[in-house]
Amino acid sequence: MYKQIIITAVIMGSVQTVTSADEWWKPYSPPCTERENVFEFTEKPKVRKVAEDRYEITFAVKGYCDVTVAVIDPDPKRELVPGRGIVVRHLGAGVLGPNAPSPFQKNSLKQVIYWDGKDDLGFYHKTPEKLQVRVSLGLKPVFDKRLGGTSPKNLPGTVQGMAAGPDGVYIIWNGTCGGFGSASVRKFDHDGNYIATLVPPPANLPESKLSGMGYVEYEPGKKTVHGPDINQSVAVSAFYLPPLDADDVESCQPVIAGNRLVFPNGGFIYASPGSFLHYIYTDGGRDELGIRGLSITKHRVVHQNARLAVAPDGKKIYISGTASSDRTPSTSVYVRMLDSDEEGKVFVGETGKPGSDEYHLNNADGIDCDSEGRVYIADLANNRIQVFSPEGKFLKTISVDRPSLVQVHKK
């Protein structure tokens, strides 16, 4: 799968690397260094003891190729692959030349590096004289196969929500990682055929459609997209979709409003800045308002399992599942105009005050609208579905045993 030259030198003692301040790792700077496909030593690797706990490793190559240097334990009882040994310490890897990474010298075909006798965990090796140094030239990995599921229908982690629109079905899922995870959105047609991944953003979207996102310019004029917070973007969770990447949201019922996929954050929970609606466009595009969020309310409400419904004209969003804390039932439903600077307001119910009369709720869950704009709310603990006009006037009660989901056919 690759062309590789390996020279192994036997260690006769231990080695120590001294790193000065100006040799400390620095961020990558463009332009990228193209390697020379010349994989030949002009001086074979040598190892010599220069002081107590200090070894000097030298070699020279014919061209600026890629090099990997490691300290190897050749004990066949410990190796995973016969004849390969196991790596005790990774000393360096990269392309030689003007951008050669530490500990290699820049613009030099001859290299001198050191090892401090420690393994990758920082512990001194008890018998360094039994170890070897391996210098590899010309590593050229070629894609073989992907381990695990390769189908776009494979959704690792947890499905957080799903919304169906005229042009397809949108699934939000989260690959959890210790309570956090990287949320993704995939689009399928109504027969379940994969169409596209919308989060992370599609590679063919122009920068003009990704307003508010972060970028790293790795070469002049060449950028890679990151999350809006560049520090979090390169952290454990990637954070392409911050409102859903953290553990604030357990599940949600997003909606399609025109050409936007609208979803909530978790409200005033943990370190969240507040109660917001967010959106992305159905082609994967973003804008700053959708990333920043639309305020639902400044009151301290929690909605880790919010359910959304959209009015027939796509201009009004209803939010069920709001509670006064993560330990109390949902007792209110909010409504917010999607394209307005005004925050949302209580549509029906009273936050923190459950009830069973016509206008109070007890553990409000699923919600939907019909083609006339009437709002249907699954009032779970009251064993009923409450129906209201678009203006919030009570219309009727439908008796149902502990309803959780309500979906109204638009015809």
Phi, psi and omega per residue, in radians:
M1 nan -0.239 3.141
Y2 -2.749 2.766 3.043
K3 -1.699 2.243 -3.044
Q4 -2.587 2.355 3.018
I5 -1.932 2.223 -3.106
I6 -2.129 2.202 3.020
I7 -2.058 2.246 -3.127
T8 -1.989 2.264 3.104
A9 -2.024 2.429 -3.111
V10 -1.449 2.354 3.124
I11 -1.519 2.354 3.107
M12 -2.063 0.936 -3.119
G13 2.579 -2.675 3.095
S14 -2.207 2.856 -2.977
V15 -2.277 2.607 3.077
Q16 -2.297 2.360 3.086
T17 -1.756 2.273 3.075
V18 -1.869 2.079 -3.093
T19 -1.887 2.028 3.107
S20 -1.477 2.939 -3.074
A21 -1.058 -0.684 -3.088
D22 -1.380 -0.073 3.070
E23 -1.706 -0.072 -3.082
W24 -1.103 2.636 -3.093
W25 -0.982 2.343 3.091
K26 -2.109 2.633 3.120
P27 -1.012 2.630 3.115
Y28 -1.026 2.400 3.080
S29 -2.200 2.370 -3.130
P30 -1.249 2.858 0.042
P31 -1.471 2.877 3.099
C32 -1.159 2.495 3.124
T33 -1.657 2.021 3.067
E34 -1.357 2.309 -3.131
R35 -1.329 2.709 2.986
E36 -1.611 2.265 -3.103
N37 -1.408 0.991 3.088
V38 -2.157 1.920 -3.027
F39 -2.006 1.363 -3.052
E40 -2.593 2.348 3.073
F41 -1.468 2.406 2.921
T42 -1.720 -0.405 2.976
E43 -2.371 2.090 -3.099
K44 -1.202 2.683 -3.107
P45 -1.046 2.428 3.083
K46 -2.323 2.593 3.111
V47 -2.238 2.319 3.079
R48 -2.493 2.603 3.115
K49 -1.452 2.200 -3.111
V50 -1.943 -0.254 3.104
A51 -2.981 3.045 3.091
E52 -1.129 2.274 -3.108
D53 0.992 0.692 3.108
R54 -2.629 2.133 3.089
Y55 -2.122 2.502 3.088
E56 -1.913 2.247 -3.137
I57 -2.022 2.159 -3.115
T58 -2.220 2.578 3.026
F59 -2.899 2.869 3.094
A60 -2.445 2.560 -3.104
V61 -2.184 2.876 -3.073
K62 -1.444 -0.488 -3.112
G63 -2.505 2.949 -3.135
Y64 -1.385 1.311 3.131
C65 -1.697 -3.095 3.066
D66 -1.554 2.497 -3.029
V67 -2.326 2.478 3.017
T68 -2.258 2.273 -3.135
V69 -2.160 2.280 -3.124
A70 -2.561 2.705 3.025
V71 -1.683 2.258 -2.969
I72 -2.076 2.438 2.931
D73 -1.719 1.953 -3.047
P74 -1.449 0.075 -3.084
D75 -1.006 2.028 -3.094
P76 -1.135 -0.316 3.135
K77 -1.308 -0.331 -3.079
R78 -1.837 -0.354 -3.016
E79 -1.259 2.625 3.117
L80 -1.589 -0.604 3.099
V81 -1.989 2.143 -3.091
P82 -0.933 2.260 3.100
G83 1.481 -0.027 -3.080
R84 -1.837 -0.318 -3.064
G85 1.198 -3.000 3.054
I86 -2.203 2.585 -3.126
V87 -1.392 2.131 3.060
V88 -1.555 -0.686 -3.121
R89 -2.561 2.214 3.012
H90 -1.496 2.026 -3.074
L91 -1.640 -0.640 -3.117
G92 -3.101 2.671 3.096
A93 -2.749 2.387 3.118
G94 2.791 3.123 3.141
V95 -1.610 2.236 3.108
L96 -1.244 2.794 -3.141
G97 2.222 -2.718 -3.048
P98 -1.149 -0.390 -3.137
N99 -1.971 0.398 -3.111
A100 -1.002 2.271 -3.125
P101 -1.362 2.756 3.034
S102 -1.066 2.459 0.218
P103 -1.662 0.241 -3.127
F104 -1.324 2.642 3.067
Q105 -1.482 2.426 -3.132
K106 -1.317 2.598 3.061
N107 0.926 0.707 -3.131
S108 -2.452 2.275 3.046
L109 -1.447 -0.358 3.075
K110 -1.754 2.336 -3.049
Q111 -2.156 2.468 3.060
V112 -2.308 2.026 3.115
I113 -2.288 2.918 -3.056
Y114 -2.273 2.780 3.071
W115 -2.300 2.447 -3.037
D116 -1.689 0.229 3.107
G117 1.397 0.047 -3.103
K118 -1.785 2.724 3.047
D119 -1.507 -3.044 -3.092
D120 -1.153 -0.295 3.128
L121 -1.653 0.003 3.083
G122 1.579 0.218 3.121
F123 -1.771 2.459 3.085
Y124 -1.183 2.393 3.103
H125 -1.372 2.392 -3.032
K126 -1.234 -0.576 -3.096
T127 -2.273 1.216 -3.107
P128 -1.109 -0.394 -3.135
E129 -1.194 -0.243 3.123
K130 -1.637 -0.055 -3.103
L131 -1.593 2.981 3.133
Q132 -2.309 2.748 3.002
V133 -1.872 2.268 3.122
R134 -1.978 2.169 3.064
V135 -1.961 2.067 -3.089
S136 -1.962 2.363 3.093
L137 -2.020 2.503 2.941
G138 1.353 0.603 3.068
L139 -1.180 2.132 -3.128
K140 -2.350 1.477 -3.114
P141 -1.171 2.451 3.093
V142 -2.150 2.321 -3.104
F143 -1.018 2.245 3.112
D144 -1.825 -1.139 3.135
K145 -2.798 2.800 3.076
R146 -1.703 2.288 3.098
L147 -1.438 2.455 -3.111
G148 1.598 -3.014 -3.085
G149 -1.162 2.387 3.130
T150 -1.897 -0.095 -3.138
S151 -1.342 2.432 3.057
P152 -1.129 -0.204 3.064
K153 -1.401 -0.175 3.086
N154 -1.372 1.984 -3.080
L155 -1.999 1.544 -3.116
P156 -1.176 2.541 -3.136
G157 1.676 -2.358 -3.019
T158 -2.212 2.286 3.014
V159 -1.318 2.095 -3.110
Q160 -1.602 -0.521 -3.117
G161 -3.020 2.894 -3.119
M162 -2.597 2.439 3.093
A163 -2.384 2.415 3.123
A164 -1.938 2.364 3.091
G165 -2.278 -3.141 -3.106
P166 -1.049 -0.546 -3.055
D167 -1.782 0.097 3.100
G168 2.694 -3.046 -3.116
V169 -2.039 2.330 -3.086
Y170 -1.976 2.193 -3.100
I171 -2.048 2.213 3.057
I172 -1.779 2.180 3.103
W173 -2.360 2.780 -3.028
N174 -2.328 2.074 3.039
G175 -1.412 1.626 -2.980
T176 -1.171 2.612 3.141
C177 -2.590 1.616 3.114
G178 1.061 0.674 -3.136
G179 1.679 -0.343 3.068
F180 -1.994 2.932 3.103
G181 -2.994 2.936 3.140
S182 -1.737 1.964 -3.119
A183 -1.342 2.557 3.108
S184 -2.405 2.743 3.094
V185 -2.260 2.244 3.072
R186 -2.155 2.580 -3.109
K187 -1.979 2.333 3.101
F188 -2.205 2.753 3.017
D189 -1.408 3.119 -3.048
H190 -1.251 -0.158 3.062
D191 -1.721 0.088 3.103
G192 1.537 0.174 3.115
N193 -1.452 2.318 -3.107
Y194 -1.131 2.379 3.089
I195 -1.951 -0.955 -3.054
A196 -2.871 2.772 2.944
T197 -1.725 2.205 -3.097
L198 -1.762 -0.409 3.056
V199 -2.374 2.061 -0.017
P200 -1.036 2.781 -3.041
P201 -1.064 2.543 3.074
P202 -1.005 2.499 -3.069
A203 -1.163 -0.385 -3.083
N204 -1.552 0.037 3.113
L205 -1.340 2.310 3.086
P206 -1.236 2.793 -3.123
E207 -1.041 -0.511 -3.118
S208 -1.124 -0.357 3.139
K209 -1.689 0.116 -3.100
L210 -2.173 0.716 -3.141
S211 -1.066 2.356 3.128
G212 1.639 -0.191 3.108
M213 -1.439 2.863 3.081
G214 -1.703 2.793 -3.132
Y215 -2.437 2.667 2.919
V216 -2.108 2.126 3.105
E217 -1.584 1.698 -3.024
Y218 -1.460 -0.316 2.969
E219 -2.561 2.697 -3.137
P220 -0.919 2.099 3.115
G221 1.472 -0.076 -3.130
K222 -2.036 2.110 -3.054
K223 -2.171 2.676 2.961
T224 -2.147 2.402 -3.036
V225 -1.397 2.489 3.054
H226 -2.278 3.086 3.078
G227 -1.143 2.960 -3.115
P228 -1.108 -0.485 3.049
D229 -1.812 1.833 -3.008
I230 -1.107 -0.551 3.123
N231 -1.165 -0.744 3.107
Q232 -1.304 -0.477 -3.094
S233 -1.085 -0.575 -3.134
V234 -1.744 0.165 3.109
A235 -1.526 -2.865 -3.002
V236 -1.095 -0.532 -2.959
S237 -1.810 -0.076 -3.128
A238 1.224 -0.772 3.016
F239 0.980 0.824 2.977
Y240 -1.255 -0.454 -3.092
L241 -2.316 1.286 -2.961
P242 -0.878 -0.716 -3.091
P243 -1.052 -0.435 -3.094
L244 -1.947 -0.167 -3.096
D245 -1.270 -0.632 -3.116
A246 -1.355 -3.069 -3.118
D247 -1.625 0.343 3.129
D248 -1.201 -0.594 -3.061
V249 -1.877 2.142 3.079
E250 -1.537 -0.775 3.068
S251 -2.744 2.888 3.113
C252 -2.763 2.826 3.017
Q253 -2.035 1.640 3.134
P254 -1.303 2.999 3.110
V255 -2.413 2.750 3.008
I256 -1.732 2.075 3.090
A257 -2.083 1.738 -3.062
G258 1.142 -2.070 3.130
N259 -1.841 0.473 -3.122
R260 -2.184 2.433 2.976
L261 -1.683 1.986 -3.026
V262 -1.838 2.368 -3.126
F263 -2.587 2.773 -3.103
P264 -1.731 2.874 2.861
N265 -1.602 -2.871 -3.078
G266 -1.635 0.123 -3.097
G267 1.366 -2.735 -3.117
F268 -1.380 1.303 -3.114
I269 -2.275 2.395 -3.130
Y270 0.960 -2.182 -3.088
A271 -1.711 0.292 -3.116
S272 -1.097 2.482 -3.135
P273 -1.317 -0.149 -3.133
G274 2.750 -2.827 -3.099
S275 -1.832 2.001 -3.003
F276 -2.438 2.667 2.832
L277 -1.753 2.518 3.080
H278 -2.267 2.913 3.086
Y279 -2.712 2.715 2.878
I280 -2.200 2.871 3.101
Y281 -1.489 2.732 -3.032
T282 -1.270 -0.074 2.988
D283 -1.738 0.105 -3.119
G284 1.647 -0.050 -3.128
G285 -1.258 2.872 -3.136
R286 -2.335 2.853 2.834
D287 -2.496 2.914 -3.010
E288 -1.116 -0.643 -3.134
L289 -1.131 -0.735 3.126
G290 -1.121 -0.608 3.111
I291 -1.312 -0.772 -3.111
R292 -1.184 -0.680 3.063
G293 1.827 2.692 3.096
L294 -1.856 2.130 -3.066
S295 -1.130 2.204 3.024
I296 -1.420 -0.883 3.101
T297 -2.823 2.684 3.060
K298 -1.584 -0.131 3.057
H299 -1.243 2.603 -3.049
R300 -1.364 1.470 3.078
V301 -1.931 2.684 3.134
V302 -2.077 2.399 3.078
H303 -2.570 1.236 3.130
Q304 -1.287 -0.285 3.109
N305 -2.272 0.855 -3.062
A306 -1.185 2.583 3.060
R307 -2.113 2.285 -3.112
L308 -1.924 2.657 2.977
A309 -2.409 2.619 -3.111
V310 -2.112 2.423 3.092
A311 -1.153 2.740 -3.087
P312 -0.971 -0.552 -3.131
D313 -1.463 -0.032 3.102
G314 1.311 0.150 -3.052
K315 -1.728 -0.281 -3.016
K316 -2.190 2.320 -3.134
I317 -2.013 2.291 3.048
Y318 -1.809 2.426 -3.081
I319 -2.156 1.973 3.054
S320 -1.821 2.904 -3.139
G321 1.559 0.282 3.131
T322 -1.575 2.385 -3.113
A323 -2.428 2.927 -3.135
S324 -1.372 -0.326 3.064
S325 -2.787 3.039 3.139
D326 -1.384 0.067 3.131
R327 -2.054 0.129 -3.141
T328 -2.109 2.730 -3.119
P329 -1.274 2.775 3.071
S330 -1.334 2.186 -3.076
T331 -2.235 0.161 -3.140
S332 -2.550 2.711 3.048
V333 -2.147 2.278 3.119
Y334 -1.778 2.795 3.048
V335 -2.357 2.463 3.129
R336 -2.514 2.404 3.006
M337 -1.277 2.327 -3.050
L338 -1.212 -0.698 -3.112
D339 -1.913 1.194 -3.134
S340 -2.613 2.632 3.065
D341 -1.437 -0.241 -3.121
E342 -1.373 2.395 3.090
E343 -1.251 2.974 -3.105
G344 -1.275 3.035 3.118
K345 -2.477 2.842 3.121
V346 -1.178 2.193 3.118
F347 -1.512 -0.795 3.110
V348 -2.738 2.678 -3.118
G349 1.574 -3.055 -3.113
E350 -2.571 2.085 -3.068
T351 -1.058 2.226 3.105
G352 1.436 0.023 -3.098
K353 -2.302 1.578 3.110
P354 -1.211 2.688 3.118
G355 -2.853 3.025 -3.086
S356 -2.215 0.159 3.063
D357 -1.388 -3.029 -3.013
E358 -1.097 -0.544 -3.012
Y359 -1.908 0.069 3.081
H360 -1.930 2.749 -3.065
L361 -2.287 2.778 3.081
N362 -2.461 1.731 -3.070
N363 1.217 1.038 3.064
A364 -1.161 2.286 -3.065
D365 -2.180 -1.804 -3.067
G366 -1.098 2.697 -3.103
I367 -2.666 2.565 3.085
D368 -2.799 2.904 3.085
C369 -2.105 2.596 3.018
D370 -1.663 -3.066 -3.053
S371 -1.183 -0.314 3.110
E372 -1.625 -0.036 3.128
G373 1.594 0.033 3.093
R374 -1.174 2.531 -3.037
V375 -1.888 2.220 -3.124
Y376 -1.935 2.160 -3.067
I377 -2.116 2.177 3.074
A378 -1.373 1.832 -3.123
D379 -1.654 1.466 -2.855
L380 -1.038 -0.957 -3.046
A381 -1.239 -0.293 3.078
N382 -1.667 0.065 3.078
N383 0.956 0.904 -3.105
R384 -2.817 2.835 2.936
I385 -1.976 2.146 3.138
Q386 -1.689 2.357 -3.107
V387 -2.004 2.278 -3.110
F388 -2.263 2.690 3.035
S389 -1.289 2.916 3.103
P390 -1.042 -0.365 3.140
E391 -1.575 -0.023 3.125
G392 1.635 0.193 3.122
K393 -1.439 2.313 3.111
F394 -1.129 2.316 3.141
L395 -1.949 -0.882 3.142
K396 -2.906 2.946 3.074
T397 -2.048 2.350 3.040
I398 -1.960 2.042 -3.106
S399 -1.313 2.150 3.132
V400 -2.520 2.423 -3.141
D401 -1.302 1.921 3.074
R402 0.795 1.065 -3.136
P403 -1.218 2.403 3.128
S404 -2.055 -0.635 -3.115
L405 -2.129 2.369 3.046
V406 -2.330 2.240 3.116
Q407 -2.321 2.178 -3.064
V408 -1.906 2.236 3.104
H409 -1.159 2.270 -3.032
K410 -1.293 -0.154 3.096
K411 -1.716 nan nan
